[in-house]
Amino acid sequence: MSLSSSTSRIQLQVTHVQSREEVKVCDCVVLVKQRTCWKITNPGRHFWNCQNSMTRLKKCSFFEWKDEEQAEGYYKNLLYSLKQKLDAKEDLSEMNNFRRRIVEVEFLLS
């Protein structure tokens, strides 16, 4: 039984290593993180940057695009506007959840 669990653990490790086709390391020797840009100029475009780039601990300027830039036009604008609409719906849903929590807390306090 312990043999099968160690075998499956080894398989998971091998699978994990094989799934990393592109392993990149930044200037501060940290594995980079793949992110998605949602600015109007590059909506949906993937890039890599340092995991520490958004922390106070370390400022690292590593940045590299993963995919090609989309051509200007209808689909690029559509992708950006759909993302904006999705964000607005998520904000509305979050606001409704907060309102519901406030009502629950007010009920408990009364």
Phi and psi restraints in degrees (range 20) as a CNS / XPLOR table:
assign (resid 1 and name C) (resid 2 and name N)
       (resid 2 and name CA) (resid 2 and name C) 1.0 -67.9 20.0 2
assign (resid 2 and name N) (resid 2 and name CA)
       (resid 2 and name C) (resid 3 and name N) 1.0 -27.2 20.0 2
assign (resid 2 and name C) (resid 3 and name N)
       (resid 3 and name CA) (resid 3 and name C) 1.0 -64.8 20.0 2
assign (resid 3 and name N) (resid 3 and name CA)
       (resid 3 and name C) (resid 4 and name N) 1.0 -43.2 20.0 2
assign (resid 3 and name C) (resid 4 and name N)
       (resid 4 and name CA) (resid 4 and name C) 1.0 -67.9 20.0 2
assign (resid 4 and name N) (resid 4 and name CA)
       (resid 4 and name C) (resid 5 and name N) 1.0 -36.8 20.0 2
assign (resid 4 and name C) (resid 5 and name N)
       (resid 5 and name CA) (resid 5 and name C) 1.0 -68.4 20.0 2
assign (resid 5 and name N) (resid 5 and name CA)
       (resid 5 and name C) (resid 6 and name N) 1.0 -37.6 20.0 2
assign (resid 5 and name C) (resid 6 and name N)
       (resid 6 and name CA) (resid 6 and name C) 1.0 -70.5 20.0 2
assign (resid 6 and name N) (resid 6 and name CA)
       (resid 6 and name C) (resid 7 and name N) 1.0 -33.9 20.0 2
assign (resid 6 and name C) (resid 7 and name N)
       (resid 7 and name CA) (resid 7 and name C) 1.0 -64.9 20.0 2
assign (resid 7 and name N) (resid 7 and name CA)
       (resid 7 and name C) (resid 8 and name N) 1.0 -44.5 20.0 2
assign (resid 7 and name C) (resid 8 and name N)
       (resid 8 and name CA) (resid 8 and name C) 1.0 -66.0 20.0 2
assign (resid 8 and name N) (resid 8 and name CA)
       (resid 8 and name C) (resid 9 and name N) 1.0 -34.0 20.0 2
assign (resid 8 and name C) (resid 9 and name N)
       (resid 9 and name CA) (resid 9 and name C) 1.0 -63.9 20.0 2
assign (resid 9 and name N) (resid 9 and name CA)
       (resid 9 and name C) (resid 10 and name N) 1.0 -42.0 20.0 2
assign (resid 9 and name C) (resid 10 and name N)
       (resid 10 and name CA) (resid 10 and name C) 1.0 -63.7 20.0 2
assign (resid 10 and name N) (resid 10 and name CA)
       (resid 10 and name C) (resid 11 and name N) 1.0 -41.8 20.0 2
assign (resid 10 and name C) (resid 11 and name N)
       (resid 11 and name CA) (resid 11 and name C) 1.0 -62.6 20.0 2
assign (resid 11 and name N) (resid 11 and name CA)
       (resid 11 and name C) (resid 12 and name N) 1.0 -40.5 20.0 2
assign (resid 11 and name C) (resid 12 and name N)
       (resid 12 and name CA) (resid 12 and name C) 1.0 -63.2 20.0 2
assign (resid 12 and name N) (resid 12 and name CA)
       (resid 12 and name C) (resid 13 and name N) 1.0 -41.6 20.0 2
assign (resid 12 and name C) (resid 13 and name N)
       (resid 13 and name CA) (resid 13 and name C) 1.0 -63.8 20.0 2
assign (resid 13 and name N) (resid 13 and name CA)
       (resid 13 and name C) (resid 14 and name N) 1.0 -42.9 20.0 2
assign (resid 13 and name C) (resid 14 and name N)
       (resid 14 and name CA) (resid 14 and name C) 1.0 -65.4 20.0 2
assign (resid 14 and name N) (resid 14 and name CA)
       (resid 14 and name C) (resid 15 and name N) 1.0 -43.7 20.0 2
assign (resid 14 and name C) (resid 15 and name N)
       (resid 15 and name CA) (resid 15 and name C) 1.0 -60.7 20.0 2
assign (resid 15 and name N) (resid 15 and name CA)
       (resid 15 and name C) (resid 16 and name N) 1.0 -41.8 20.0 2
assign (resid 15 and name C) (resid 16 and name N)
       (resid 16 and name CA) (resid 16 and name C) 1.0 -62.4 20.0 2
assign (resid 16 and name N) (resid 16 and name CA)
       (resid 16 and name C) (resid 17 and name N) 1.0 -42.7 20.0 2
assign (resid 16 and name C) (resid 17 and name N)
       (resid 17 and name CA) (resid 17 and name C) 1.0 -67.7 20.0 2
assign (resid 17 and name N) (resid 17 and name CA)
       (resid 17 and name C) (resid 18 and name N) 1.0 -40.9 20.0 2
assign (resid 17 and name C) (resid 18 and name N)
       (resid 18 and name CA) (resid 18 and name C) 1.0 -67.5 20.0 2
assign (resid 18 and name N) (resid 18 and name CA)
       (resid 18 and name C) (resid 19 and name N) 1.0 -28.8 20.0 2
assign (resid 18 and name C) (resid 19 and name N)
       (resid 19 and name CA) (resid 19 and name C) 1.0 -74.0 20.0 2
assign (resid 19 and name N) (resid 19 and name CA)
       (resid 19 and name C) (resid 20 and name N) 1.0 -15.1 20.0 2
assign (resid 19 and name C) (resid 20 and name N)
       (resid 20 and name CA) (resid 20 and name C) 1.0 -90.4 20.0 2
assign (resid 20 and name N) (resid 20 and name CA)
       (resid 20 and name C) (resid 21 and name N) 1.0 86.1 20.0 2
assign (resid 20 and name C) (resid 21 and name N)
       (resid 21 and name CA) (resid 21 and name C) 1.0 -70.4 20.0 2
assign (resid 21 and name N) (resid 21 and name CA)
       (resid 21 and name C) (resid 22 and name N) 1.0 -42.4 20.0 2
assign (resid 21 and name C) (resid 22 and name N)
       (resid 22 and name CA) (resid 22 and name C) 1.0 -119.7 20.0 2
assign (resid 22 and name N) (resid 22 and name CA)
       (resid 22 and name C) (resid 23 and name N) 1.0 98.8 20.0 2
assign (resid 22 and name C) (resid 23 and name N)
       (resid 23 and name CA) (resid 23 and name C) 1.0 -99.7 20.0 2
assign (resid 23 and name N) (resid 23 and name CA)
       (resid 23 and name C) (resid 24 and name N) 1.0 119.6 20.0 2
assign (resid 23 and name C) (resid 24 and name N)
       (resid 24 and name CA) (resid 24 and name C) 1.0 -121.3 20.0 2
assign (resid 24 and name N) (resid 24 and name CA)
       (resid 24 and name C) (resid 25 and name N) 1.0 145.9 20.0 2
assign (resid 24 and name C) (resid 25 and name N)
       (resid 25 and name CA) (resid 25 and name C) 1.0 -124.2 20.0 2
assign (resid 25 and name N) (resid 25 and name CA)
       (resid 25 and name C) (resid 26 and name N) 1.0 137.8 20.0 2
assign (resid 25 and name C) (resid 26 and name N)
       (resid 26 and name CA) (resid 26 and name C) 1.0 -84.6 20.0 2
assign (resid 26 and name N) (resid 26 and name CA)
       (resid 26 and name C) (resid 27 and name N) 1.0 -174.3 20.0 2
assign (resid 26 and name C) (resid 27 and name N)
       (resid 27 and name CA) (resid 27 and name C) 1.0 -65.8 20.0 2
assign (resid 27 and name N) (resid 27 and name CA)
       (resid 27 and name C) (resid 28 and name N) 1.0 -26.6 20.0 2
assign (resid 27 and name C) (resid 28 and name N)
       (resid 28 and name CA) (resid 28 and name C) 1.0 -96.3 20.0 2
assign (resid 28 and name N) (resid 28 and name CA)
       (resid 28 and name C) (resid 29 and name N) 1.0 20.1 20.0 2
assign (resid 28 and name C) (resid 29 and name N)
       (resid 29 and name CA) (resid 29 and name C) 1.0 58.9 20.0 2
assign (resid 29 and name N) (resid 29 and name CA)
       (resid 29 and name C) (resid 30 and name N) 1.0 48.1 20.0 2
assign (resid 29 and name C) (resid 30 and name N)
       (resid 30 and name CA) (resid 30 and name C) 1.0 -123.8 20.0 2
assign (resid 30 and name N) (resid 30 and name CA)
       (resid 30 and name C) (resid 31 and name N) 1.0 144.1 20.0 2
assign (resid 30 and name C) (resid 31 and name N)
       (resid 31 and name CA) (resid 31 and name C) 1.0 -61.2 20.0 2
assign (resid 31 and name N) (resid 31 and name CA)
       (resid 31 and name C) (resid 32 and name N) 1.0 133.4 20.0 2
assign (resid 31 and name C) (resid 32 and name N)
       (resid 32 and name CA) (resid 32 and name C) 1.0 -78.5 20.0 2
assign (resid 32 and name N) (resid 32 and name CA)
       (resid 32 and name C) (resid 33 and name N) 1.0 161.8 20.0 2
assign (resid 32 and name C) (resid 33 and name N)
       (resid 33 and name CA) (resid 33 and name C) 1.0 -113.1 20.0 2
assign (resid 33 and name N) (resid 33 and name CA)
       (resid 33 and name C) (resid 34 and name N) 1.0 135.4 20.0 2
assign (resid 33 and name C) (resid 34 and name N)
       (resid 34 and name CA) (resid 34 and name C) 1.0 -83.0 20.0 2
assign (resid 34 and name N) (resid 34 and name CA)
       (resid 34 and name C) (resid 35 and name N) 1.0 132.2 20.0 2
assign (resid 34 and name C) (resid 35 and name N)
       (resid 35 and name CA) (resid 35 and name C) 1.0 -130.8 20.0 2
assign (resid 35 and name N) (resid 35 and name CA)
       (resid 35 and name C) (resid 36 and name N) 1.0 170.9 20.0 2
assign (resid 35 and name C) (resid 36 and name N)
       (resid 36 and name CA) (resid 36 and name C) 1.0 -121.3 20.0 2
assign (resid 36 and name N) (resid 36 and name CA)
       (resid 36 and name C) (resid 37 and name N) 1.0 129.8 20.0 2
assign (resid 36 and name C) (resid 37 and name N)
       (resid 37 and name CA) (resid 37 and name C) 1.0 -82.8 20.0 2
assign (resid 37 and name N) (resid 37 and name CA)
       (resid 37 and name C) (resid 38 and name N) 1.0 136.3 20.0 2
assign (resid 37 and name C) (resid 38 and name N)
       (resid 38 and name CA) (resid 38 and name C) 1.0 -125.0 20.0 2
assign (resid 38 and name N) (resid 38 and name CA)
       (resid 38 and name C) (resid 39 and name N) 1.0 22.9 20.0 2
assign (resid 38 and name C) (resid 39 and name N)
       (resid 39 and name CA) (resid 39 and name C) 1.0 -73.9 20.0 2
assign (resid 39 and name N) (resid 39 and name CA)
       (resid 39 and name C) (resid 40 and name N) 1.0 158.3 20.0 2
assign (resid 39 and name C) (resid 40 and name N)
       (resid 40 and name CA) (resid 40 and name C) 1.0 -62.1 20.0 2
assign (resid 40 and name N) (resid 40 and name CA)
       (resid 40 and name C) (resid 41 and name N) 1.0 -26.5 20.0 2
assign (resid 40 and name C) (resid 41 and name N)
       (resid 41 and name CA) (resid 41 and name C) 1.0 -78.0 20.0 2
assign (resid 41 and name N) (resid 41 and name CA)
       (resid 41 and name C) (resid 42 and name N) 1.0 -25.6 20.0 2
assign (resid 41 and name C) (resid 42 and name N)
       (resid 42 and name CA) (resid 42 and name C) 1.0 -143.4 20.0 2
assign (resid 42 and name N) (resid 42 and name CA)
       (resid 42 and name C) (resid 43 and name N) 1.0 54.2 20.0 2
assign (resid 42 and name C) (resid 43 and name N)
       (resid 43 and name CA) (resid 43 and name C) 1.0 -65.2 20.0 2
assign (resid 43 and name N) (resid 43 and name CA)
       (resid 43 and name C) (resid 44 and name N) 1.0 131.0 20.0 2
assign (resid 43 and name C) (resid 44 and name N)
       (resid 44 and name CA) (resid 44 and name C) 1.0 79.8 20.0 2
assign (resid 44 and name N) (resid 44 and name CA)
       (resid 44 and name C) (resid 45 and name N) 1.0 1.3 20.0 2
assign (resid 44 and name C) (resid 45 and name N)
       (resid 45 and name CA) (resid 45 and name C) 1.0 -83.9 20.0 2
assign (resid 45 and name N) (resid 45 and name CA)
       (resid 45 and name C) (resid 46 and name N) 1.0 134.2 20.0 2
assign (resid 45 and name C) (resid 46 and name N)
       (resid 46 and name CA) (resid 46 and name C) 1.0 -90.4 20.0 2
assign (resid 46 and name N) (resid 46 and name CA)
       (resid 46 and name C) (resid 47 and name N) 1.0 146.3 20.0 2
assign (resid 46 and name C) (resid 47 and name N)
       (resid 47 and name CA) (resid 47 and name C) 1.0 -149.0 20.0 2
assign (resid 47 and name N) (resid 47 and name CA)
       (resid 47 and name C) (resid 48 and name N) 1.0 166.1 20.0 2
assign (resid 47 and name C) (resid 48 and name N)
       (resid 48 and name CA) (resid 48 and name C) 1.0 -112.2 20.0 2
assign (resid 48 and name N) (resid 48 and name CA)
       (resid 48 and name C) (resid 49 and name N) 1.0 143.1 20.0 2
assign (resid 48 and name C) (resid 49 and name N)
       (resid 49 and name CA) (resid 49 and name C) 1.0 -152.7 20.0 2
assign (resid 49 and name N) (resid 49 and name CA)
       (resid 49 and name C) (resid 50 and name N) 1.0 167.7 20.0 2
assign (resid 49 and name C) (resid 50 and name N)
       (resid 50 and name CA) (resid 50 and name C) 1.0 -64.2 20.0 2
assign (resid 50 and name N) (resid 50 and name CA)
       (resid 50 and name C) (resid 51 and name N) 1.0 140.7 20.0 2
assign (resid 50 and name C) (resid 51 and name N)
       (resid 51 and name CA) (resid 51 and name C) 1.0 -63.6 20.0 2
assign (resid 51 and name N) (resid 51 and name CA)
       (resid 51 and name C) (resid 52 and name N) 1.0 -25.0 20.0 2
assign (resid 51 and name C) (resid 52 and name N)
       (resid 52 and name CA) (resid 52 and name C) 1.0 -86.7 20.0 2
assign (resid 52 and name N) (resid 52 and name CA)
       (resid 52 and name C) (resid 53 and name N) 1.0 -2.2 20.0 2
assign (resid 52 and name C) (resid 53 and name N)
       (resid 53 and name CA) (resid 53 and name C) 1.0 -65.5 20.0 2
assign (resid 53 and name N) (resid 53 and name CA)
       (resid 53 and name C) (resid 54 and name N) 1.0 -22.4 20.0 2
assign (resid 53 and name C) (resid 54 and name N)
       (resid 54 and name CA) (resid 54 and name C) 1.0 -111.0 20.0 2
assign (resid 54 and name N) (resid 54 and name CA)
       (resid 54 and name C) (resid 55 and name N) 1.0 22.3 20.0 2
assign (resid 54 and name C) (resid 55 and name N)
       (resid 55 and name CA) (resid 55 and name C) 1.0 -117.3 20.0 2
assign (resid 55 and name N) (resid 55 and name CA)
       (resid 55 and name C) (resid 56 and name N) 1.0 165.1 20.0 2
assign (resid 55 and name C) (resid 56 and name N)
       (resid 56 and name CA) (resid 56 and name C) 1.0 -83.0 20.0 2
assign (resid 56 and name N) (resid 56 and name CA)
       (resid 56 and name C) (resid 57 and name N) 1.0 -16.9 20.0 2
assign (resid 56 and name C) (resid 57 and name N)
       (resid 57 and name CA) (resid 57 and name C) 1.0 -65.3 20.0 2
assign (resid 57 and name N) (resid 57 and name CA)
       (resid 57 and name C) (resid 58 and name N) 1.0 -42.8 20.0 2
assign (resid 57 and name C) (resid 58 and name N)
       (resid 58 and name CA) (resid 58 and name C) 1.0 -148.0 20.0 2
assign (resid 58 and name N) (resid 58 and name CA)
       (resid 58 and name C) (resid 59 and name N) 1.0 136.9 20.0 2
assign (resid 58 and name C) (resid 59 and name N)
       (resid 59 and name CA) (resid 59 and name C) 1.0 -102.9 20.0 2
assign (resid 59 and name N) (resid 59 and name CA)
       (resid 59 and name C) (resid 60 and name N) 1.0 116.0 20.0 2
assign (resid 59 and name C) (resid 60 and name N)
       (resid 60 and name CA) (resid 60 and name C) 1.0 -125.4 20.0 2
assign (resid 60 and name N) (resid 60 and name CA)
       (resid 60 and name C) (resid 61 and name N) 1.0 135.1 20.0 2
assign (resid 60 and name C) (resid 61 and name N)
       (resid 61 and name CA) (resid 61 and name C) 1.0 -101.9 20.0 2
assign (resid 61 and name N) (resid 61 and name CA)
       (resid 61 and name C) (resid 62 and name N) 1.0 15.1 20.0 2
assign (resid 61 and name C) (resid 62 and name N)
       (resid 62 and name CA) (resid 62 and name C) 1.0 -63.2 20.0 2
assign (resid 62 and name N) (resid 62 and name CA)
       (resid 62 and name C) (resid 63 and name N) 1.0 129.8 20.0 2
assign (resid 62 and name C) (resid 63 and name N)
       (resid 63 and name CA) (resid 63 and name C) 1.0 -154.1 20.0 2
assign (resid 63 and name N) (resid 63 and name CA)
       (resid 63 and name C) (resid 64 and name N) 1.0 133.6 20.0 2
assign (resid 63 and name C) (resid 64 and name N)
       (resid 64 and name CA) (resid 64 and name C) 1.0 -153.0 20.0 2
assign (resid 64 and name N) (resid 64 and name CA)
       (resid 64 and name C) (resid 65 and name N) 1.0 130.8 20.0 2
assign (resid 64 and name C) (resid 65 and name N)
       (resid 65 and name CA) (resid 65 and name C) 1.0 -70.2 20.0 2
assign (resid 65 and name N) (resid 65 and name CA)
       (resid 65 and name C) (resid 66 and name N) 1.0 141.0 20.0 2
assign (resid 65 and name C) (resid 66 and name N)
       (resid 66 and name CA) (resid 66 and name C) 1.0 -90.5 20.0 2
assign (resid 66 and name N) (resid 66 and name CA)
       (resid 66 and name C) (resid 67 and name N) 1.0 -39.5 20.0 2
assign (resid 66 and name C) (resid 67 and name N)
       (resid 67 and name CA) (resid 67 and name C) 1.0 -121.0 20.0 2
assign (resid 67 and name N) (resid 67 and name CA)
       (resid 67 and name C) (resid 68 and name N) 1.0 172.4 20.0 2
assign (resid 67 and name C) (resid 68 and name N)
       (resid 68 and name CA) (resid 68 and name C) 1.0 -75.6 20.0 2
assign (resid 68 and name N) (resid 68 and name CA)
       (resid 68 and name C) (resid 69 and name N) 1.0 152.7 20.0 2
assign (resid 68 and name C) (resid 69 and name N)
       (resid 69 and name CA) (resid 69 and name C) 1.0 -67.9 20.0 2
assign (resid 69 and name N) (resid 69 and name CA)
       (resid 69 and name C) (resid 70 and name N) 1.0 140.6 20.0 2
assign (resid 69 and name C) (resid 70 and name N)
       (resid 70 and name CA) (resid 70 and name C) 1.0 -76.2 20.0 2
assign (resid 70 and name N) (resid 70 and name CA)
       (resid 70 and name C) (resid 71 and name N) 1.0 149.6 20.0 2
assign (resid 70 and name C) (resid 71 and name N)
       (resid 71 and name CA) (resid 71 and name C) 1.0 -69.0 20.0 2
assign (resid 71 and name N) (resid 71 and name CA)
       (resid 71 and name C) (resid 72 and name N) 1.0 148.6 20.0 2
assign (resid 71 and name C) (resid 72 and name N)
       (resid 72 and name CA) (resid 72 and name C) 1.0 -62.6 20.0 2
assign (resid 72 and name N) (resid 72 and name CA)
       (resid 72 and name C) (resid 73 and name N) 1.0 148.1 20.0 2
assign (resid 72 and name C) (resid 73 and name N)
       (resid 73 and name CA) (resid 73 and name C) 1.0 143.2 20.0 2
assign (resid 73 and name N) (resid 73 and name CA)
       (resid 73 and name C) (resid 74 and name N) 1.0 -162.7 20.0 2
assign (resid 73 and name C) (resid 74 and name N)
       (resid 74 and name CA) (resid 74 and name C) 1.0 -56.3 20.0 2
assign (resid 74 and name N) (resid 74 and name CA)
       (resid 74 and name C) (resid 75 and name N) 1.0 -51.9 20.0 2
assign (resid 74 and name C) (resid 75 and name N)
       (resid 75 and name CA) (resid 75 and name C) 1.0 -68.1 20.0 2
assign (resid 75 and name N) (resid 75 and name CA)
       (resid 75 and name C) (resid 76 and name N) 1.0 -35.3 20.0 2
assign (resid 75 and name C) (resid 76 and name N)
       (resid 76 and name CA) (resid 76 and name C) 1.0 -63.9 20.0 2
assign (resid 76 and name N) (resid 76 and name CA)
       (resid 76 and name C) (resid 77 and name N) 1.0 -45.1 20.0 2
assign (resid 76 and name C) (resid 77 and name N)
       (resid 77 and name CA) (resid 77 and name C) 1.0 -67.1 20.0 2
assign (resid 77 and name N) (resid 77 and name CA)
       (resid 77 and name C) (resid 78 and name N) 1.0 -38.3 20.0 2
assign (resid 77 and name C) (resid 78 and name N)
       (resid 78 and name CA) (resid 78 and name C) 1.0 -63.5 20.0 2
assign (resid 78 and name N) (resid 78 and name CA)
       (resid 78 and name C) (resid 79 and name N) 1.0 -44.8 20.0 2
assign (resid 78 and name C) (resid 79 and name N)
       (resid 79 and name CA) (resid 79 and name C) 1.0 -59.1 20.0 2
assign (resid 79 and name N) (resid 79 and name CA)
       (resid 79 and name C) (resid 80 and name N) 1.0 -44.6 20.0 2
assign (resid 79 and name C) (resid 80 and name N)
       (resid 80 and name CA) (resid 80 and name C) 1.0 -63.9 20.0 2
assign (resid 80 and name N) (resid 80 and name CA)
       (resid 80 and name C) (resid 81 and name N) 1.0 -45.2 20.0 2
assign (resid 80 and name C) (resid 81 and name N)
       (resid 81 and name CA) (resid 81 and name C) 1.0 -68.0 20.0 2
assign (resid 81 and name N) (resid 81 and name CA)
       (resid 81 and name C) (resid 82 and name N) 1.0 -35.0 20.0 2
assign (resid 81 and name C) (resid 82 and name N)
       (resid 82 and name CA) (resid 82 and name C) 1.0 -66.1 20.0 2
assign (resid 82 and name N) (resid 82 and name CA)
       (resid 82 and name C) (resid 83 and name N) 1.0 -38.5 20.0 2
assign (resid 82 and name C) (resid 83 and name N)
       (resid 83 and name CA) (resid 83 and name C) 1.0 -64.2 20.0 2
assign (resid 83 and name N) (resid 83 and name CA)
       (resid 83 and name C) (resid 84 and name N) 1.0 -41.2 20.0 2
assign (resid 83 and name C) (resid 84 and name N)
       (resid 84 and name CA) (resid 84 and name C) 1.0 -61.4 20.0 2
assign (resid 84 and name N) (resid 84 and name CA)
       (resid 84 and name C) (resid 85 and name N) 1.0 -43.1 20.0 2
assign (resid 84 and name C) (resid 85 and name N)
       (resid 85 and name CA) (resid 85 and name C) 1.0 -65.2 20.0 2
assign (resid 85 and name N) (resid 85 and name CA)
       (resid 85 and name C) (resid 86 and name N) 1.0 -40.4 20.0 2
assign (resid 85 and name C) (resid 86 and name N)
       (resid 86 and name CA) (resid 86 and name C) 1.0 -62.9 20.0 2
assign (resid 86 and name N) (resid 86 and name CA)
       (resid 86 and name C) (resid 87 and name N) 1.0 -44.6 20.0 2
assign (resid 86 and name C) (resid 87 and name N)
       (resid 87 and name CA) (resid 87 and name C) 1.0 -60.6 20.0 2
assign (resid 87 and name N) (resid 87 and name CA)
       (resid 87 and name C) (resid 88 and name N) 1.0 -40.4 20.0 2
assign (resid 87 and name C) (resid 88 and name N)
       (resid 88 and name CA) (resid 88 and name C) 1.0 -64.3 20.0 2
assign (resid 88 and name N) (resid 88 and name CA)
       (resid 88 and name C) (resid 89 and name N) 1.0 -40.3 20.0 2
assign (resid 88 and name C) (resid 89 and name N)
       (resid 89 and name CA) (resid 89 and name C) 1.0 -66.6 20.0 2
assign (resid 89 and name N) (resid 89 and name CA)
       (resid 89 and name C) (resid 90 and name N) 1.0 -39.4 20.0 2
assign (resid 89 and name C) (resid 90 and name N)
       (resid 90 and name CA) (resid 90 and name C) 1.0 -64.7 20.0 2
assign (resid 90 and name N) (resid 90 and name CA)
       (resid 90 and name C) (resid 91 and name N) 1.0 -40.0 20.0 2
assign (resid 90 and name C) (resid 91 and name N)
       (resid 91 and name CA) (resid 91 and name C) 1.0 -62.9 20.0 2
assign (resid 91 and name N) (resid 91 and name CA)
       (resid 91 and name C) (resid 92 and name N) 1.0 -42.3 20.0 2
assign (resid 91 and name C) (resid 92 and name N)
       (resid 92 and name CA) (resid 92 and name C) 1.0 -64.7 20.0 2
assign (resid 92 and name N) (resid 92 and name CA)
       (resid 92 and name C) (resid 93 and name N) 1.0 -43.0 20.0 2
assign (resid 92 and name C) (resid 93 and name N)
       (resid 93 and name CA) (resid 93 and name C) 1.0 -63.1 20.0 2
assign (resid 93 and name N) (resid 93 and name CA)
       (resid 93 and name C) (resid 94 and name N) 1.0 -42.3 20.0 2
assign (resid 93 and name C) (resid 94 and name N)
       (resid 94 and name CA) (resid 94 and name C) 1.0 -64.2 20.0 2
assign (resid 94 and name N) (resid 94 and name CA)
       (resid 94 and name C) (resid 95 and name N) 1.0 -40.4 20.0 2
assign (resid 94 and name C) (resid 95 and name N)
       (resid 95 and name CA) (resid 95 and name C) 1.0 -64.4 20.0 2
assign (resid 95 and name N) (resid 95 and name CA)
       (resid 95 and name C) (resid 96 and name N) 1.0 -41.2 20.0 2
assign (resid 95 and name C) (resid 96 and name N)
       (resid 96 and name CA) (resid 96 and name C) 1.0 -64.6 20.0 2
assign (resid 96 and name N) (resid 96 and name CA)
       (resid 96 and name C) (resid 97 and name N) 1.0 -37.7 20.0 2
assign (resid 96 and name C) (resid 97 and name N)
       (resid 97 and name CA) (resid 97 and name C) 1.0 -63.3 20.0 2
assign (resid 97 and name N) (resid 97 and name CA)
       (resid 97 and name C) (resid 98 and name N) 1.0 -41.7 20.0 2
assign (resid 97 and name C) (resid 98 and name N)
       (resid 98 and name CA) (resid 98 and name C) 1.0 -63.0 20.0 2
assign (resid 98 and name N) (resid 98 and name CA)
       (resid 98 and name C) (resid 99 and name N) 1.0 -42.9 20.0 2
assign (resid 98 and name C) (resid 99 and name N)
       (resid 99 and name CA) (resid 99 and name C) 1.0 -61.0 20.0 2
assign (resid 99 and name N) (resid 99 and name CA)
       (resid 99 and name C) (resid 100 and name N) 1.0 -42.3 20.0 2
assign (resid 99 and name C) (resid 100 and name N)
       (resid 100 and name CA) (resid 100 and name C) 1.0 -62.6 20.0 2
assign (resid 100 and name N) (resid 100 and name CA)
       (resid 100 and name C) (resid 101 and name N) 1.0 -41.4 20.0 2
assign (resid 100 and name C) (resid 101 and name N)
       (resid 101 and name CA) (resid 101 and name C) 1.0 -65.1 20.0 2
assign (resid 101 and name N) (resid 101 and name CA)
       (resid 101 and name C) (resid 102 and name N) 1.0 -39.5 20.0 2
assign (resid 101 and name C) (resid 102 and name N)
       (resid 102 and name CA) (resid 102 and name C) 1.0 -61.4 20.0 2
assign (resid 102 and name N) (resid 102 and name CA)
       (resid 102 and name C) (resid 103 and name N) 1.0 -44.0 20.0 2
assign (resid 102 and name C) (resid 103 and name N)
       (resid 103 and name CA) (resid 103 and name C) 1.0 -62.5 20.0 2
assign (resid 103 and name N) (resid 103 and name CA)
       (resid 103 and name C) (resid 104 and name N) 1.0 -42.3 20.0 2
assign (resid 103 and name C) (resid 104 and name N)
       (resid 104 and name CA) (resid 104 and name C) 1.0 -62.5 20.0 2
assign (resid 104 and name N) (resid 104 and name CA)
       (resid 104 and name C) (resid 105 and name N) 1.0 -44.0 20.0 2
assign (resid 104 and name C) (resid 105 and name N)
       (resid 105 and name CA) (resid 105 and name C) 1.0 -66.1 20.0 2
assign (resid 105 and name N) (resid 105 and name CA)
       (resid 105 and name C) (resid 106 and name N) 1.0 -42.2 20.0 2
assign (resid 105 and name C) (resid 106 and name N)
       (resid 106 and name CA) (resid 106 and name C) 1.0 -61.3 20.0 2
assign (resid 106 and name N) (resid 106 and name CA)
       (resid 106 and name C) (resid 107 and name N) 1.0 -38.8 20.0 2
assign (resid 106 and name C) (resid 107 and name N)
       (resid 107 and name CA) (resid 107 and name C) 1.0 -64.5 20.0 2
assign (resid 107 and name N) (resid 107 and name CA)
       (resid 107 and name C) (resid 108 and name N) 1.0 -43.7 20.0 2
assign (resid 107 and name C) (resid 108 and name N)
       (resid 108 and name CA) (resid 108 and name C) 1.0 -65.7 20.0 2
assign (resid 108 and name N) (resid 108 and name CA)
       (resid 108 and name C) (resid 109 and name N) 1.0 -33.7 20.0 2
assign (resid 108 and name C) (resid 109 and name N)
       (resid 109 and name CA) (resid 109 and name C) 1.0 -78.3 20.0 2
assign (resid 109 and name N) (resid 109 and name CA)
       (resid 109 and name C) (resid 110 and name N) 1.0 -19.9 20.0 2
